[in-house]
């Protein structure tokens, strides 16, 4: 009984959240065109995968969405992550949260907030210096083995 969270999106960081009045304007437009792919974002592969060869594989994944994010999807992410963030203190199950310190897709500070606010008696956080968002795929193999080792150690200590 527990959870392992890898670079969780418990909140959209203020560092990347659009500034007023953009969210209000986009909310109005989304009422009429929620599937409009107009949200300006950089390619997440560049921001989440460190190893160049692994970027090529990630880009060629046929399940990967390649367009700009749809307006309704982004607004829903903002709404849901705000709700999750407001409930961090309700978390009371054992958990391990893993995050790269150089992650710009989901802010490691948000993982630290989860760790600090959660009411769980059994909670662990690991922040990996210099690692990006894709801890189990996009890092060099030796970094991936460190993360996997930490996951296995946490699981083995509880089983």
N, C-alpha and C positions, 0 to 999 in steps of 0.2 A: 504494500500500500504506500504509494508515494508518486512523485512526479519528477521527471528530469526535463528541465526547460533549457533549450539551447538558443541563446540570443532572442529571448521572448520579446514580443511587441506588446508590452503592457500599457503603452502610452506612446503617442507620437511626440517626439521630442520638440521642445520649443525651438531648437536649432534648425529644424526642417519644416516646422509647421508654417503654413502661409500666414502672412500678416493681414490684419484688418485693412481694407474691407474685402479682400479676396475671398475668404470663406463665405461671407454673406452673399456676394455676387454669384459664386459658384453654386450655392444652395438654391438660389432662385433659378438659375439656368438648368440645374439638375431636375427641377420639377417638370420641365418640358422635354429635356433631352438627357436622361440619366446614362444612356449608353454612349454618349459622345466621348470619344477618346482624345481629350484635349488637355489633360493635366500634365504640365511640363515637369518632367523628371529626367534625371540622367539614367543611363543604363545601369541597372543594379549589378550586372555581372562585373563590371569594372570596379564597383565599390565593394563587392563581397567575395570575389575569388582572387587570391593572390598569385597563384601559379599560372603563368601564361598558357601552358599546354592544357590546363584544366579549363581555362576560359573558352578555348576552342570547343571542347566537348560540351560544356554547359550551353553555349550558344546554339549548338546543333541539336539539342534535345527537342524532339518533336512535340513534347508536352508543354514546352515553354511558351508563354505568351510574349509576343515580340512587339506589340504595339504600345502606344502611350496608355497609361491607366485611364480607365473609364471614369467619368465624373461621379456617377452613382456609387461605384466601388470605393473611390477615395473618400467620399462623404461618409459612407458606411464605416470605413476603417476609423475615421476620426470619431464617429459616434461611439462605436463599440470599444475602442481603446480608452476613451474618456470614461466610459462606464467601468471597464476593468480596473483602470487606475483608481477609481473612487472606491473600489472594493478590495484593495490589496491587504488591508488589515483583516479581512475575512478569511484569508488563506490560513488553514491550520493543519494541512497534511504535511508529511515529510517531503522535502524537495531539495533538489540539487539544481542550481542555476549556473550555467556556463556562458561566458561572454568574452569576446575579444575586446581588448582595450582600444583598438583602432577601428572598431566597427562604426560606420557612419550610416548604416541602413537602419539599425535599431540601436538606440543610445545605451551604452553600458551603465550610465547613471540611473536609468530607469530600472535596470536589474538590481542595482544597489538599493533603490527605493523599495522594491519588492522585498528584498532580503531584510531590510530594516523594519518595514511596516508589518510584515506577515506575523501572525500570531502563532505560527508553528513552533513547536519546541525542538524539532529536528529539522534544521535548515542549514544548507551549505551553499556558499557562493565561491566560484572560481573565476577570476578575471585573468585572462591570458594576455600577457604583455605583447603588444604589437600585432596580435592576430585580428583578422577581419571578421565579417559576419558568417561566412560559410566555414565553420570550424571543423566539420566532418567531411568536407570535400575540397574546398578551395585552398586550403593551406598546404605547405610542403608535408610530405608523408610523415616526417618525424614529429611535426606539430600535431597531426591527426592522431598519431599513436599516443601522445601525451593526453589528449582529450579523451580518447577511448579508454585509456588506462584509468583515468579519473572516474569515468562512468562505471567501469567494471568494479573498481574498488568500492565505490559508493554502494552499488548493488550488492556486492558480496558481503559487505558489512551489515546489510539489512536482510539477508536471506539465510 
